[in-house]
Amino acid sequence: MLGEQIKKFRRKKGLTQEELGKRIGVTTQAVSNWERGGVPDAELLPDIADALGVTTDMLFGRSSLKKLEDEISDELLSVGTDEGFKRAFSLLYSIGVGLSGLSPIRDSFNFDALSALGNDDGYGYYSRASVNEGTFDIRLNSDFRYFFLMPEPEKGCINSLGDAGELAKTFSVLGDKDVLKIIYYMYSRLNTPVSLAMIANNTKMDIKKTEELMDKLCERHLASCAVVETEMGDVKAYCYINESIVMPLLCFSRELTDTKAVNMGTMFRRNKPLF
């Protein structure tokens, strides 16, 4: 079993016996011997697993989704946040490839090669899938990446989205370019209260219009308002909220207008309507 697993994962990784041997500091003959039924020294097993990108359990044919989840959690917990986000995205890329069945993409264009995809050329690089079981969308640019994954809701998407009128109100607010100017300004700051006058000054709008737009943002739960007592009287101060919701919304809105999009692999295997 061990030799068969080493051979399987070596080939899956695209390594020759010689290349695998060099990665773990043994001869090609040693690797060949393992794959023909020999047993490597126990202390080499972690190095073999690392070289093949698997766990030691997987070398012995022991793998489960729960175990994989634990392995991922442990790895991300063991590194810093910056490295954790980078590593998490590479794992999400692998998830996308696996769900879509687009293994040729993985074989011909692995995640490490994505470092060559910048934003300087103005193109967006994407991979997408829409199947009966769910939807995913991944942007692959090296310095602007995100991932969306949604298993199909049991009662359908439209029932989960809620009232169309409420969605329309949110879109109508965000559809105002002056509102976007306010959002860009507010989110360029740390989440500290800022006065109405300061918002108006930095967005080049008059106080009255700024206050009207801030009221709309508060109504849509994208900002909050507090009244602060000062020597000059009461002053309204605003903070942004729901930052983690607004950013994906803006990213996907940008994607809808992306005319310079490069398809890195798409799977459409859906035989029922989206809504």
N, C-alpha and C positions, 0 to 999 in steps of 0.2 A: 504493500500500500504506500509506504513512504517514498520508495523509488518512483512509483507511478505518479504520485502527486508532484514530486520535484520535476519530473519530466513534463507533466501537463502545464504547470505554472511557468516553467522556463520557456516553453514554446509560446504560451499565452503572452508572456512578457516580450517575446521576440528576441531572446538571447540564445546564443550558441553555448555549447558546453564549455568552450574555452572562455567566453565572456563571463559566464556565471562563475567559473573557477577563479578568474582574476578578481571579481568583486568580493569574494570571500577568502581569497588567499590560499587556494588549493589548486592542484593540477587538473587539467582536462581529464586525465585518466581517472582521477578520484570521482569527478562528477559522473563520468561514464559508468564507473563501478556502482555508484549509488543507484543510478537509473536501471541497472541490470540486476538489482536485488541486494546490493551491499548497503551497509548501514553507516551513516556518518557519525562522527563523535558527537556526543550529546551537547558539548559546549559550542558546537558549530550550528546547531539548529536555529538559534535566534538570528545569526548572521545570514543563514540561508533564507529564512523567512523574510528578513528585511530586504535582501537582494531581489527576492521575487515579489515583494509587495503584498505579502500575505501574513497571516498569523501562524504561530507554531501549531495551533489546533488544526488549522486548515491543511497543514502538511500531513497530518494524520487522518484527514478526511472528516474531521469534526468541525462543523460549522453550522450555525443557526442564525436566523435574523436577530434574535435577542442578543446573541453573543456579538454579532457584528455591531449592533447598536451600542453595546457596552464598550467595545473596542474604540469606536468613534468618539464616544463621550470621554473616555479616559485619555485618548490622544489629544483632544482639543483642550481638555482641562490641564494637561501637562505643559502646554505652551502658552506664551503670552497672547494677549488679545489680538495684536497685529498679525502675528503668525497664524493665530487661530482662524481669523477671518479668511486669510489666503488659503489655508489648508481646507477650510470648510467649503470654499467655492470650488476647489478642485474635486472635492467629494461630490458636490452637487452636479458638477459636469458629468461625472461618472454615473450618477443616478439618472440623469437625463438620457445618456447614451443607452443605459440598460433598459429604461422604460420604453424608449422609442424603438428599440431593436436596431439602432443605427450603428452596429458594430463596425462596419467599414470605416466610419468616421474615426472611431477610436484607433483602428489599426493603421490608418493612413495619416491621421492628424491627431496625435495624442495631446494631452492637456499641456505638457511642457512646451509644445510648439506655439501655444497661444500667446506666449510672451512677445511674439513678433507682431501681434495684432495691436497696433496703436490707434490713436485717434487723429494723427496728423493728416491722414488722407481723407478725413471727413466721412469715412464709411462706418456703418454699424454692422457688426458681425453677429449673426443670430443663429440659434438652432431652436426648433419648435416642434411640438407634437400635439395633436388633438385627436384623441381616441375616445371610445365609448366610456372607458374607465376613468378618464380625466384629461387634464391639460397641463402642459408645462411650456415655459418660454424662458430662454436663457440668452443674455447678451454677453458676448465673449471678448469684447475689447479689453486689452490688458490693463488700461487705466480707467475703465468705466464698465463695470460688470454688475449684473444682478441676475436673480433667478426667481421664477415664480412656478409653484407647483400646487395644483388643486385636484385632489381626488374628486370624482363625480359625486355631487350631493345625491343622497338617496331619493329625495323628492324633486330633483332637478334644480338647475341653476336659478331659474327665474323665481322660484319660491324662496330661495335663500337671499336673493338680492333685495327683497323688500319692495316697498312702495315706489313706483316709478316717479311719482310727483316729488318725493323727498330727494331722490337722486337728481332730478332735474334742477331743483333749487340749488343743490351743491354745485352742479356744473355751471349754472348760470352765474353764480358768484365767482367761481374760478375762471370763467370765460371772460372776465373783465381784465384787460391788460394792466389797469391801475391796481387792481387787487394783487396781481402777480408781482408788481413792483413792490408793493408793501410786503408780500411774503418773502421775496428775495432779500429785502432789507432786514426784516425781523429775524429771518433764519441765518443771517450773516453775523448775528450777535449771539452771545451766550444768553441763556434763557433768564434774563433779568428784566424787570419792569421798565418800560420806556414810555415817556409822556407822549400825548397826542401831538403836541407841537414839534417834538423831535422827529416823529414819524413823518409829519407833513413836510418838515424842512428837508429831510433826507430823500424823500420821494418827489419833491418839487410839486406838491399839491397844496391847495388851500385847506385850511383847518376844517371847514364845514364838510367838504367832500371826503376828506380823510376820516372824519368821525363817522360819516354814513357808511363808508366801506368797512371800517373797523367793527361797527355794529353788526354788519352782515357776517363778518368772519366769526364774531362771537356767537351769533345765532347758529352758525354751522359747526360750532365747537372746534374751530381752528385757532381761536384766540380767547383769552380771558381778560376781563377788565376789573380793575379795582380803583376805588377813589381814595386818593392820598391827601391828607390834610397838610397844608403848608401855610407859611405866613402870608402868602399871597392869595390864600383861599383854597378850595378843593380843586385837585387836579386829577384827571383821569390818567391811569397808567395801564399799559397793556403788556401781556406776555403771550407768546405763541404756545400752543399745546398740540398734541397729536402729531409731533414731528415725524414719527416713524410711519404714520399713515400718509402724510402729504408727500414725502419723498418718492415712494413707489408710484403714487398717482401721477406725479409730474414726470417721472421716468417713462411710464407707459404712454402718457399723453404725447411725449416727445417721439416715442416709437411709432405712433400712428401717423406722424407726419414725416417719417424718415424715408426720403426718396432715394437715398444712397445706402441701400441695405444689401448685405451679402449673405446669402443663404448657405450656412455651413452644414445643413442637413435638416430636412423637415419630414415629419411622419404625419400623414392625415389618413386615419383609419377609422373614421367615424361614420356610422350608418344611421344615426339618429340626430335630430335637430339639437342645437345648443340650448335653446330655450323651449 
